[in-house]
Amino acid sequence: MVSLLLVVVILTIVTNLISTVGAPAINNLLWNLYTRLIPSPVMPKAKALRSEVLQLRKELAGTSSQDEFAKWAKIRRTLDKKVVELEAVNATLQTSRASFESRAGMFRWVITVGIRMFLQFWFSRHPMFWLPQGWVPSVIEWGLCFPRAPMGSVSINVWSFAVGQVVALVLAAGAWAWQIVGEVRGKMAPMKAQGGKKEL
């Protein structure tokens, strides 16, 4: 059986990664996966209509409204009709995407906040681990077992908070290191290019 300590650590890492990446990026990724796995019959129609509209706009731009008025008017009517159809299809797609993002947001809330709240409520009386006796003053012992864990232990709430702080620091350090590496690579690329030119 998986330790509750490890579950809290994994859940905290997932929550922090989701908040770091951001909801819009995750929703976009999930939407792309969803549309690839379960293709909508509306999407090919929208793609075909988009290409037709682009083609008709090119034809309209290449036709003189004064010299070839009949041809221009026909293309214009067809284009207007296709634009209306495309707007209706896009509205359908936007509605289905909004519904999908709402469900994705609920799912994201459940796997992050919901599970964490449930665990903190259900295991509030369970010690995550015990501290050595006399290791810390009794006031700090009381704070570490807050709200309902036995005295001398660390509660799930305190453990979740501590893990959250450590994960946030590690992610911030990782982002900083990634930025530094990117800057160093950016500075090295022109130097390599200059070195290559000298050899020539």
ZAMARGU-4260 file (C-alpha; in steps of 0.2 Angstrom, whole numbers, plus 5000, padded with zeros to 4 digits):
<rodrens>
0) 5000/5000/5000 | 5006/5017/4996 | 5011/5028/5011 | 5000/5043/5014 | 5017/5053/5016
5) 5021/5049/4998 | 5003/5052/4992 | 5003/5070/4999 | 5020/5073/4991 | 5014/5067/4974
10) 4998/5077/4975 | 5008/5092/4980 | 5020/5090/4965 | 5005/5088/4953 | 4996/5103/4960
15) 5011/5114/4959 | 5015/5108/4941 | 4997/5112/4935 | 4998/5129/4943 | 5015/5132/4935
20) 5010/5127/4918 | 4993/5136/4919 | 4975/5131/4916 | 4974/5138/4898 | 4989/5128/4892
25) 4983/5112/4900 | 4965/5115/4893 | 4972/5118/4876 | 4983/5102/4877 | 4968/5092/4883
30) 4956/5099/4870 | 4969/5094/4856 | 4970/5076/4864 | 4951/5075/4865 | 4948/5080/4847
35) 4961/5068/4841 | 4955/5053/4851 | 4936/5057/4848 | 4935/5067/4832 | 4920/5079/4830
40) 4910/5078/4814 | 4910/5097/4814 | 4929/5099/4813 | 4932/5093/4795 | 4917/5103/4790
45) 4925/5119/4798 | 4942/5115/4790 | 4934/5113/4773 | 4924/5129/4775 | 4939/5139/4780
50) 4949/5134/4765 | 4934/5138/4754 | 4932/5155/4762 | 4951/5158/4759 | 4949/5152/4741
55) 4934/5163/4738 | 4943/5178/4745 | 4958/5176/4734 | 4946/5175/4719 | 4936/5190/4724
60) 4953/5200/4726 | 4958/5195/4709 | 4941/5199/4701 | 4938/5217/4696 | 4921/5224/4703
65) 4919/5236/4688 | 4925/5226/4673 | 4918/5209/4679 | 4903/5214/4690 | 4892/5198/4687
70) 4907/5187/4691 | 4912/5197/4706 | 4894/5198/4713 | 4892/5179/4711 | 4908/5176/4720
75) 4903/5189/4733 | 4886/5180/4737 | 4895/5163/4738 | 4908/5170/4750 | 4895/5179/4761
80) 4885/5162/4762 | 4901/5152/4766 | 4906/5165/4779 | 4889/5163/4788 | 4890/5144/4787
85) 4908/5145/4794 | 4902/5157/4809 | 4888/5145/4813 | 4901/5130/4813 | 4913/5140/4823
90) 4900/5144/4836 | 4896/5126/4838 | 4914/5122/4840 | 4916/5136/4853 | 4901/5130/4863
95) 4908/5112/4863 | 4925/5118/4868 | 4918/5129/4882 | 4908/5114/4889 | 4924/5103/4888
100) 4934/5116/4897 | 4921/5117/4911 | 4922/5099/4913 | 4941/5099/4912 | 4942/5113/4925
105) 4931/5103/4937 | 4942/5087/4934 | 4957/5098/4938 | 4949/5105/4954 | 4945/5087/4960
110) 4962/5080/4957 | 4971/5094/4965 | 4961/5104/4978 | 4947/5091/4980 | 4958/5076/4984
115) 4969/5087/4996 | 4954/5093/5006 | 4947/5076/5007 | 4963/5068/5013 | 4966/5083/5026
120) 4948/5080/5033 | 4948/5061/5033 | 4966/5059/5040 | 4966/5074/5051 | 4967/5063/5067
125) 4981/5052/5059 | 4999/5056/5063 | 5010/5057/5047 | 5025/5053/5058 | 5031/5055/5076
130) 5044/5067/5082 | 5057/5061/5095 | 5051/5065/5112 | 5058/5081/5119 | 5065/5086/5102
135) 5055/5102/5101 | 5046/5113/5114 | 5028/5108/5118 | 5021/5124/5109 | 5029/5119/5093
140) 5023/5101/5096 | 5005/5108/5097 | 5008/5118/5081 | 5015/5103/5072 | 5000/5092/5076
145) 4987/5105/5072 | 4972/5103/5071 | 4968/5086/5077 | 4983/5074/5076 | 4990/5067/5092
150) 5002/5077/5102 | 5020/5073/5097 | 5016/5070/5079 | 5015/5079/5063 | 4998/5082/5056
155) 4993/5080/5037 | 4989/5099/5036 | 5007/5104/5042 | 5015/5090/5031 | 5005/5096/5016
160) 5010/5114/5020 | 5029/5110/5022 | 5029/5099/5006 | 5021/5113/4997 | 5034/5125/5002
165) 5048/5114/4997 | 5040/5109/4980 | 5037/5128/4977 | 5056/5132/4981 | 5062/5118/4970
170) 5051/5123/4955 | 5057/5141/4957 | 5075/5135/4958 | 5072/5124/4942 | 5064/5139/4933
175) 5079/5150/4938 | 5092/5137/4932 | 5083/5134/4916 | 5083/5153/4913 | 5102/5154/4917
180) 5105/5140/4905 | 5095/5148/4891 | 5105/5164/4894 | 5121/5155/4893 | 5116/5146/4877
185) 5110/5162/4870 | 5127/5170/4873 | 5137/5155/4867 | 5128/5154/4850 | 5135/5171/4843
190) 5153/5166/4850 | 5152/5150/4841 | 5146/5159/4825 | 5160/5171/4826 | 5173/5157/4829
195) 5166/5148/4813 | 5168/5164/4803 | 5186/5166/4809 | 5191/5148/4803 | 5184/5152/4786
</rodrens>
